[in-house]
């Protein structure tokens, strides 16, 4: 093996190791290790007496935040009327939070081994958003880590290795399923383009720092004053100097959106995603790879980005169809599942029309009641305040988290877990005194739950940054 080959092999080994780690920082949002719904394992075999929808991929495939009650497969089964040509539908979901494509290869092989009647099964692939998560794995929240002019979490050569491994993994997934005679449907990965900020913005030349800083400040001033055109001119000046500075692309997109220029806004938003120095959203290059692999194997692709754009009021995928950077709302899941169900309908000759279901219909069908919606709001609030620690300017994500958590508060009796989450959020907002009062309130409600949350190392780091060195000790002593 040549030195160059050894270097590439070493990089791949590292990539394979970190890819399965997922977003370690985001795991702390629940206050305990782990969290989320476990994947439902397949039965040993799957015969022709039923029609099986196998769902494989990451957290969106799993159905976050609606798993285990609803996911893309279960919603599609509902739209298909519960059967395919008289065979009742069962859904087996192998999705998993943070699961990269390399891990989905094993899932595809499990499906291939389990299916005995290929004409009675379909595999739905929603693979995306997780390929770069493992690169962002060291955090110390006792200090402010992020900077306006940040450093990339992944180098260009590492990006290229990720793309190569992504292509190889998708090819292996498709081969494992198709060689077993199983019909495959894939989805292009959709992300929150319009209402989510890039994690890191990186200068190509640090000599531009002073000029870029001044232009950004002036652009923000004009935008706050309602002068979208003037602000856009400044953000475009930044991009003329630093075309890959993700924040400027995002803010230019916001200005184009305010001016009613949707196509220009969409292009800028996509550029912000693709230039993010710490990508937690699927890049356009990855979707292009998926489409190429599927085209070579005649695999139909559900255009989730287009479906969600069509479901968005202004045609720009944002808060209307996403909770956060990549997890759809129930209306977003419905739009994607409808595309999948229509593909199954055509592939298997289903003559019955799809159900014209609404979000309310899904809530009733999958028992998404007020208590579960409160749980969803709480979980999304936690996710968003954890994600706020990944950016230089956390304000938008913290405000989103507060909106979710306060909505959860209003849906039921006082809850220690939600109060703990508000305490973490309030500390991140910079108010240590109010945070401590919330911690004390949670302790009085449920000391066991509160202790578990207070012992989390990231929570301890946040409180230490706010001058609270021994949170648990203070709570035990009633201080």
Secondary structure by P-SEA (a helix, b strand, c coil): ccaaaaaaaaaaaaaaaacccccccccccccccccccccccccccccccbbbbbbbcccccccccccccccaaaaaaaaaccccccbbbbbbbccccccccccaaaaaaaaaaaccccccbbbbbbcccccccccccccccccccccccccccccaaaaaaaaaaaaaaaaaaaaaaaaabbbbbbbccccccccccccbbbbccccaaaaaaaaaaaaaaaaaacaaaaaaaaaaaaaaacccaaaaaaaaaaaaaaacaaaaaaaaaaaaaaaccccccccaaaaaaaaaaaaaacccccaaaaaaaaaccccccccccccccccccaaaaaaaaaaaaaaaaaaaccccccccccaaaaaaaacccaaaaaaaaaaaaaaaaaaaaacccaaaaaaaaaaaaaaaaaaccccaaaaaaaaaaaaaaccaaaaaaaaaaaaaacaaaaaaaaacaaaaaaaaaaccccaaaaaaacc
